Amino acid sequence: FEILSNHASLIAVLKEGQLIVLNHNKKELSYKITGGFLEVHQNQVSLLADDIEILKGPHIQLSGLA
């Protein structure tokens, strides 16, 4: 599914697949995830993934990692 600005709040369970993110510069970042949860609330998206692997794009700092 696609999340645009001012999207309604939601919580979703994610299964294994590809996550594609367009950053503020319209650069595409691509990740492989093995499942998890996604929350959308007030134009912010939070993703809790079981495991994530960068497929395309620059390495970014992910918050919440030990």
N, C-alpha and C positions, 0 to 999 in steps of 0.2 A: 504494500500500500504506500501511498505518497502522503507526506505531511507538508502542508503549506502554512504560510503565516496565518495567524488567528484560527488555527485548527481547534476544533472542540476538544476538550479534555478527554483523555482516554488512557486505559491501561491495557496492554496486549501481551500475550504469551507468544514468544518467538520460538520457532524451530530452526534447525540447521539450514543455513542458506547464505546468500550474499547480501550485505548491507552496503548501499551506495549513498554517499553523503555529498551534497553540493555545498561547499563552504561559501562564505560571504563574497569571495572573489570569483564564484562560479566554477571553481576547480573541483573536479570529481575525485573523491576519495572512495576507495572500495575495500571492503573487509569481508572476511569469511567468519561467520559466527556459528557456534554449535548449539545455540539455543539461549534462552534467557527471557527477560522482561523488558518492556518499553513503556515509558510513561510520557504523556504529553500534557502540559499544564501551563497556561499563560505564556505561550510562545517559547517555552523551554522544553527540550526533550532530554530525558534521562534514560540511559540504556544500561542494564545489568546483564552482561553476557557470561555464559559458562566459560567460554574460551573465544578469543578473537585473534585473527591473523591479518596483517596488512597485505592486501593484494595489489593496490595501485594508489599512488600518491605519496606525499612526504610523510615521514614519521612524525606523529604528533604526540604530545604528552597527554596521557589519559589520566584523569583524576581518580582517586580512590584506590590506586594500586599500591601495594606494600613494597 
